[in-house]
């Protein structure tokens, strides 16, 4: 659980959570990354104002799948031509096999994202580490669009 932010991680389904942080209120749709649920993601693209993409930094094999899904997301018609901020959490950084957020960025080729603001944070969702940095960045990005 993301206790500090009130997020709930649900591994096998989607969940909806409301967050009230400083001057913004977020409605978060937590979508499972399991293959059978990925086709549901696109139903939320049109109205989304930001994307939070969580990567298991200890699982290099699944990072290949994450890269493919990220490319699919970025090329979707409801996302492709929008300057929508994307926050990446390189999660599970506490695990022995975890790679750094810099390495995750390289494996996902994030440097190729030129038309959208993005940020990557190392995180440990269980302990809440790295989450506030990411949410603060995302809040700044959304606020900049609103003003």
FENFENKA-V347842 format. One record per pair of residues at least 12 apart in sequence whose ideal C-beta (glycine too) atoms are under 10 Angstrom apart, sorted by the first residue. I is the first residue (numbers start at 1). GAP is how many residues later the second one is. D is the distance in Angstrom with one decimal. If there is no record, write none. Layout:
BEGIN
i=I gap=GAP d=D
i=I gap=GAP d=D
END
This chain:
BEGIN
i=1 gap=124 d=7.5
i=1 gap=125 d=7.8
i=1 gap=127 d=8.8
i=2 gap=15 d=8.9
i=2 gap=17 d=9.4
i=2 gap=26 d=9.5
i=2 gap=28 d=9.3
i=2 gap=87 d=9.7
i=2 gap=121 d=9.2
i=2 gap=123 d=5.7
i=2 gap=124 d=9.1
i=2 gap=126 d=6.6
i=2 gap=129 d=5.8
i=2 gap=133 d=9.2
i=3 gap=122 d=9.3
i=3 gap=123 d=9.0
i=3 gap=124 d=9.1
i=3 gap=125 d=5.8
i=3 gap=128 d=9.3
i=4 gap=123 d=9.6
i=4 gap=124 d=4.4
i=4 gap=125 d=9.6
i=4 gap=127 d=6.2
i=4 gap=128 d=6.7
i=4 gap=131 d=9.0
i=5 gap=12 d=8.7
i=5 gap=14 d=6.0
i=5 gap=16 d=7.6
i=5 gap=21 d=9.0
i=5 gap=23 d=8.8
i=5 gap=120 d=9.8
i=5 gap=123 d=7.8
i=5 gap=126 d=5.9
i=5 gap=127 d=7.7
i=5 gap=129 d=9.5
i=5 gap=130 d=6.1
i=6 gap=12 d=8.0
i=6 gap=13 d=5.8
i=6 gap=14 d=8.6
i=6 gap=15 d=9.3
i=6 gap=20 d=9.7
i=6 gap=22 d=9.0
i=7 gap=12 d=7.3
i=7 gap=19 d=9.5
i=7 gap=21 d=6.3
i=7 gap=23 d=6.8
i=7 gap=45 d=9.2
i=7 gap=118 d=8.2
i=7 gap=121 d=9.8
i=7 gap=124 d=8.1
i=7 gap=128 d=9.3
i=8 gap=20 d=9.0
i=8 gap=22 d=6.5
i=9 gap=21 d=6.4
i=9 gap=23 d=9.5
i=9 gap=45 d=8.4
i=9 gap=82 d=9.5
i=9 gap=116 d=6.4
i=9 gap=117 d=9.4
i=10 gap=20 d=5.8
i=10 gap=21 d=9.0
i=10 gap=22 d=6.9
i=11 gap=19 d=9.6
i=11 gap=21 d=6.1
i=11 gap=22 d=8.4
i=11 gap=23 d=7.4
i=11 gap=26 d=9.8
i=12 gap=20 d=5.9
i=12 gap=22 d=6.7
i=12 gap=24 d=9.2
i=12 gap=25 d=7.8
i=13 gap=17 d=8.8
i=13 gap=18 d=8.8
i=13 gap=19 d=6.1
i=13 gap=21 d=9.3
i=13 gap=24 d=7.2
i=13 gap=27 d=9.4
i=14 gap=15 d=6.0
i=14 gap=16 d=6.2
i=14 gap=17 d=5.0
i=14 gap=18 d=6.6
i=14 gap=23 d=7.2
i=14 gap=26 d=6.6
i=14 gap=27 d=9.2
i=14 gap=29 d=9.6
i=14 gap=30 d=8.7
i=15 gap=13 d=8.3
i=15 gap=14 d=7.7
i=15 gap=15 d=4.6
i=15 gap=16 d=8.7
i=15 gap=17 d=9.2
i=16 gap=12 d=7.1
i=16 gap=13 d=5.9
i=16 gap=14 d=7.6
i=17 gap=12 d=8.4
i=17 gap=13 d=6.6
i=19 gap=116 d=8.0
i=19 gap=120 d=9.7
i=21 gap=111 d=9.5
i=21 gap=114 d=6.4
i=21 gap=115 d=8.5
i=21 gap=117 d=9.3
i=21 gap=118 d=5.9
i=22 gap=113 d=9.7
i=22 gap=114 d=8.8
i=22 gap=117 d=6.5
i=22 gap=121 d=8.9
i=23 gap=116 d=8.0
i=23 gap=120 d=7.0
i=23 gap=123 d=9.5
i=24 gap=25 d=9.8
i=24 gap=111 d=9.8
i=24 gap=114 d=9.1
i=24 gap=115 d=5.4
i=24 gap=116 d=9.7
i=24 gap=118 d=6.1
i=24 gap=119 d=6.4
i=24 gap=122 d=8.2
i=26 gap=23 d=8.8
i=26 gap=24 d=8.2
i=26 gap=26 d=9.5
i=26 gap=109 d=8.3
i=26 gap=112 d=8.2
i=26 gap=113 d=8.2
i=26 gap=116 d=8.2
i=27 gap=20 d=9.6
i=27 gap=21 d=9.6
i=27 gap=22 d=9.4
i=28 gap=22 d=9.5
i=28 gap=24 d=7.5
i=29 gap=12 d=9.0
i=29 gap=14 d=9.1
i=29 gap=15 d=5.2
i=29 gap=18 d=9.7
i=29 gap=19 d=7.9
i=29 gap=23 d=9.7
i=30 gap=22 d=8.8
i=30 gap=24 d=9.1
i=31 gap=12 d=9.4
i=31 gap=13 d=7.2
i=31 gap=21 d=9.8
i=31 gap=23 d=9.9
i=33 gap=20 d=9.1
i=33 gap=21 d=7.4
i=33 gap=22 d=8.9
i=33 gap=23 d=8.5
i=33 gap=29 d=8.3
i=33 gap=32 d=8.4
i=33 gap=33 d=7.6
i=33 gap=36 d=7.6
i=35 gap=30 d=8.1
i=35 gap=34 d=9.3
i=38 gap=27 d=9.4
i=38 gap=31 d=6.2
i=38 gap=34 d=8.3
i=38 gap=35 d=9.4
i=41 gap=28 d=8.1
i=41 gap=31 d=8.8
i=41 gap=32 d=6.9
i=41 gap=35 d=8.6
i=42 gap=30 d=8.9
i=42 gap=31 d=8.2
i=42 gap=34 d=5.9
i=42 gap=35 d=9.3
i=42 gap=36 d=7.0
i=42 gap=37 d=8.8
i=43 gap=35 d=9.6
i=44 gap=34 d=9.1
i=45 gap=28 d=7.6
i=45 gap=31 d=5.7
i=45 gap=32 d=8.5
i=45 gap=33 d=3.8
i=45 gap=34 d=5.3
i=45 gap=35 d=9.7
i=45 gap=37 d=8.8
i=45 gap=39 d=8.7
i=46 gap=30 d=9.5
i=46 gap=31 d=9.2
i=46 gap=32 d=4.5
i=46 gap=33 d=9.0
i=46 gap=36 d=9.5
i=47 gap=31 d=8.8
i=48 gap=30 d=8.2
i=48 gap=31 d=8.2
i=48 gap=34 d=9.0
i=48 gap=36 d=6.8
i=49 gap=33 d=9.3
i=49 gap=35 d=6.8
i=49 gap=36 d=8.1
i=49 gap=89 d=9.6
i=49 gap=92 d=9.2
i=49 gap=93 d=5.9
i=49 gap=96 d=7.4
i=49 gap=97 d=9.0
i=50 gap=34 d=6.2
i=50 gap=35 d=4.8
i=50 gap=36 d=7.2
i=50 gap=37 d=6.8
i=50 gap=66 d=10.0
i=50 gap=67 d=9.5
i=50 gap=88 d=5.6
i=50 gap=89 d=9.3
i=50 gap=91 d=6.8
i=50 gap=92 d=5.9
i=50 gap=95 d=9.1
i=51 gap=19 d=9.5
i=51 gap=22 d=7.3
i=51 gap=23 d=9.4
i=51 gap=28 d=7.8
i=51 gap=33 d=6.3
i=51 gap=34 d=7.4
i=51 gap=35 d=4.6
i=51 gap=36 d=7.1
i=51 gap=37 d=9.0
i=51 gap=65 d=8.7
i=51 gap=67 d=9.0
i=51 gap=87 d=9.3
i=52 gap=33 d=9.5
i=52 gap=34 d=7.8
i=52 gap=35 d=4.8
i=52 gap=36 d=7.9
i=52 gap=37 d=6.8
i=52 gap=82 d=7.6
i=52 gap=83 d=8.8
i=52 gap=86 d=7.2
i=53 gap=13 d=7.7
i=53 gap=16 d=8.6
i=53 gap=17 d=6.5
i=53 gap=20 d=7.8
i=53 gap=33 d=6.1
i=53 gap=34 d=7.2
i=53 gap=35 d=5.1
i=53 gap=36 d=7.4
i=53 gap=37 d=9.9
i=53 gap=55 d=8.7
i=53 gap=57 d=9.8
i=53 gap=65 d=8.9
i=53 gap=67 d=9.2
i=54 gap=12 d=9.1
i=54 gap=33 d=9.2
i=54 gap=34 d=7.8
i=54 gap=35 d=4.6
i=54 gap=36 d=8.6
i=54 gap=37 d=5.2
i=54 gap=38 d=9.4
i=54 gap=69 d=8.0
i=54 gap=71 d=7.8
i=54 gap=80 d=9.9
i=55 gap=12 d=9.3
i=55 gap=15 d=8.9
i=55 gap=33 d=6.4
i=55 gap=34 d=6.9
i=55 gap=35 d=5.5
i=55 gap=36 d=6.4
i=55 gap=37 d=8.8
i=55 gap=44 d=9.8
i=55 gap=46 d=9.2
i=55 gap=49 d=5.7
i=55 gap=50 d=9.7
i=55 gap=52 d=8.7
i=55 gap=53 d=7.1
i=55 gap=65 d=8.6
i=55 gap=68 d=9.5
i=56 gap=33 d=9.9
i=56 gap=34 d=8.7
i=56 gap=35 d=6.0
i=56 gap=36 d=5.4
i=56 gap=39 d=8.7
i=56 gap=41 d=9.9
i=56 gap=42 d=8.5
i=56 gap=48 d=9.5
i=57 gap=32 d=8.9
i=57 gap=33 d=4.2
i=57 gap=34 d=6.1
i=57 gap=35 d=5.5
i=57 gap=36 d=5.7
i=57 gap=37 d=9.6
i=57 gap=38 d=7.7
i=57 gap=40 d=8.7
i=57 gap=41 d=4.4
i=57 gap=42 d=5.5
i=57 gap=43 d=7.8
i=57 gap=44 d=7.2
i=57 gap=46 d=8.0
i=57 gap=47 d=5.3
i=57 gap=50 d=9.4
i=57 gap=63 d=9.9
i=57 gap=65 d=7.4
i=57 gap=66 d=8.5
i=57 gap=67 d=9.8
i=58 gap=32 d=9.6
i=58 gap=33 d=8.6
i=58 gap=34 d=4.7
i=58 gap=35 d=8.2
i=58 gap=36 d=8.8
i=58 gap=37 d=4.1
i=58 gap=38 d=7.7
i=58 gap=39 d=4.5
i=58 gap=40 d=4.3
i=58 gap=41 d=7.7
i=59 gap=33 d=8.0
i=59 gap=36 d=9.1
i=59 gap=38 d=7.9
i=59 gap=39 d=9.0
i=59 gap=40 d=9.6
i=60 gap=37 d=8.0
i=60 gap=38 d=9.9
i=60 gap=39 d=7.0
i=60 gap=43 d=9.2
i=60 gap=44 d=9.6
i=60 gap=47 d=7.4
i=63 gap=27 d=9.8
i=63 gap=36 d=8.3
i=63 gap=40 d=9.3
i=63 gap=41 d=7.0
i=63 gap=44 d=5.0
i=63 gap=45 d=6.9
i=64 gap=43 d=8.1
i=64 gap=44 d=9.7
i=66 gap=22 d=9.6
i=66 gap=38 d=8.8
i=66 gap=41 d=8.4
i=66 gap=42 d=6.6
i=67 gap=40 d=6.7
i=67 gap=41 d=5.1
i=67 gap=42 d=6.9
i=67 gap=43 d=9.7
i=70 gap=16 d=8.7
i=70 gap=18 d=8.8
i=70 gap=38 d=6.0
i=70 gap=39 d=8.6
i=70 gap=40 d=8.5
i=70 gap=43 d=8.8
i=71 gap=37 d=9.1
i=71 gap=38 d=8.6
i=71 gap=41 d=9.4
i=73 gap=13 d=8.7
i=74 gap=12 d=8.5
i=74 gap=38 d=9.1
i=74 gap=39 d=7.0
i=74 gap=41 d=9.0
i=74 gap=42 d=7.8
i=79 gap=37 d=8.4
i=80 gap=35 d=8.6
i=80 gap=36 d=9.7
i=81 gap=34 d=8.3
i=82 gap=33 d=8.8
i=82 gap=34 d=7.7
i=83 gap=32 d=6.6
i=83 gap=33 d=5.8
i=83 gap=34 d=7.2
i=83 gap=58 d=9.6
i=83 gap=62 d=7.8
i=84 gap=31 d=9.6
i=84 gap=32 d=5.8
i=84 gap=33 d=8.5
i=84 gap=34 d=9.7
i=84 gap=57 d=9.1
i=84 gap=58 d=9.7
i=84 gap=61 d=8.9
i=85 gap=31 d=6.7
i=85 gap=32 d=4.7
i=85 gap=33 d=6.9
i=85 gap=34 d=7.8
i=85 gap=52 d=8.1
i=85 gap=53 d=6.2
i=85 gap=54 d=9.9
i=85 gap=55 d=8.9
i=85 gap=56 d=3.8
i=85 gap=57 d=6.8
i=85 gap=59 d=8.8
i=85 gap=60 d=7.9
i=86 gap=24 d=8.7
i=86 gap=27 d=7.1
i=86 gap=30 d=5.8
i=86 gap=31 d=7.4
i=86 gap=32 d=4.4
i=86 gap=33 d=7.8
i=86 gap=34 d=9.2
i=86 gap=52 d=9.0
i=86 gap=55 d=9.2
i=87 gap=30 d=9.4
i=87 gap=31 d=7.3
i=87 gap=32 d=5.6
i=87 gap=33 d=7.9
i=87 gap=34 d=7.3
i=87 gap=46 d=9.7
i=87 gap=47 d=5.0
i=87 gap=48 d=7.8
i=87 gap=50 d=6.5
i=87 gap=51 d=4.7
i=87 gap=52 d=10.0
i=87 gap=54 d=8.2
i=88 gap=13 d=8.0
i=88 gap=16 d=7.3
i=88 gap=17 d=7.6
i=88 gap=20 d=7.4
i=88 gap=22 d=6.9
i=88 gap=25 d=9.8
i=88 gap=30 d=6.6
i=88 gap=31 d=7.0
i=88 gap=32 d=4.1
i=88 gap=33 d=7.2
i=88 gap=35 d=9.4
i=88 gap=46 d=8.2
i=89 gap=12 d=8.9
i=89 gap=15 d=9.5
i=89 gap=30 d=9.8
i=89 gap=31 d=7.7
i=89 gap=32 d=5.7
i=89 gap=33 d=8.1
i=89 gap=34 d=4.4
i=89 gap=35 d=9.6
i=89 gap=36 d=7.5
i=89 gap=41 d=7.0
i=89 gap=42 d=7.5
i=89 gap=44 d=9.8
i=89 gap=45 d=5.9
i=89 gap=46 d=9.9
i=90 gap=12 d=8.9
i=90 gap=13 d=8.4
i=90 gap=14 d=4.2
i=90 gap=15 d=7.9
i=90 gap=17 d=9.8
i=90 gap=18 d=9.3
i=90 gap=30 d=5.9
i=90 gap=31 d=6.9
i=90 gap=32 d=5.1
i=90 gap=33 d=6.5
i=90 gap=34 d=10.0
i=90 gap=40 d=8.2
i=90 gap=44 d=9.9
i=91 gap=13 d=9.4
i=91 gap=30 d=9.2
i=91 gap=31 d=8.4
i=91 gap=32 d=4.9
i=91 gap=33 d=7.1
i=91 gap=34 d=5.5
i=91 gap=35 d=9.3
i=91 gap=38 d=9.9
i=91 gap=39 d=8.3
i=91 gap=40 d=9.5
i=92 gap=30 d=9.6
i=92 gap=31 d=8.0
i=92 gap=32 d=6.8
i=92 gap=33 d=7.7
i=92 gap=34 d=8.6
i=93 gap=28 d=9.3
i=93 gap=29 d=4.4
i=93 gap=30 d=6.3
i=93 gap=31 d=5.5
i=93 gap=32 d=9.7
i=93 gap=34 d=9.7
i=93 gap=36 d=7.5
i=93 gap=37 d=7.1
i=94 gap=28 d=9.5
i=94 gap=29 d=9.3
i=94 gap=30 d=4.6
i=94 gap=31 d=9.7
i=94 gap=32 d=7.6
i=94 gap=33 d=7.0
i=94 gap=35 d=7.7
i=95 gap=29 d=8.7
i=98 gap=24 d=8.4
i=98 gap=26 d=9.2
i=99 gap=23 d=9.9
i=100 gap=20 d=9.9
i=100 gap=22 d=7.0
i=101 gap=18 d=9.9
i=101 gap=19 d=5.0
i=101 gap=20 d=6.6
i=101 gap=21 d=4.3
i=101 gap=22 d=8.5
i=101 gap=29 d=8.6
i=102 gap=18 d=8.3
i=102 gap=20 d=9.1
i=104 gap=16 d=6.5
i=104 gap=18 d=8.4
i=105 gap=13 d=9.1
i=105 gap=15 d=5.2
i=108 gap=12 d=8.5
i=116 gap=25 d=9.7
i=117 gap=20 d=8.8
i=117 gap=21 d=9.5
i=117 gap=23 d=9.5
i=117 gap=24 d=5.4
i=117 gap=27 d=8.6
i=117 gap=28 d=9.4
i=118 gap=19 d=9.5
i=118 gap=23 d=9.2
i=119 gap=14 d=8.5
i=119 gap=15 d=6.8
i=119 gap=17 d=9.8
i=119 gap=18 d=4.6
i=119 gap=19 d=7.6
i=119 gap=21 d=9.5
i=119 gap=22 d=8.0
i=120 gap=14 d=8.4
i=120 gap=17 d=9.7
i=121 gap=12 d=5.1
i=121 gap=13 d=4.1
i=121 gap=14 d=9.1
i=121 gap=15 d=9.7
i=121 gap=16 d=7.6
i=121 gap=17 d=9.9
i=122 gap=12 d=9.5
END
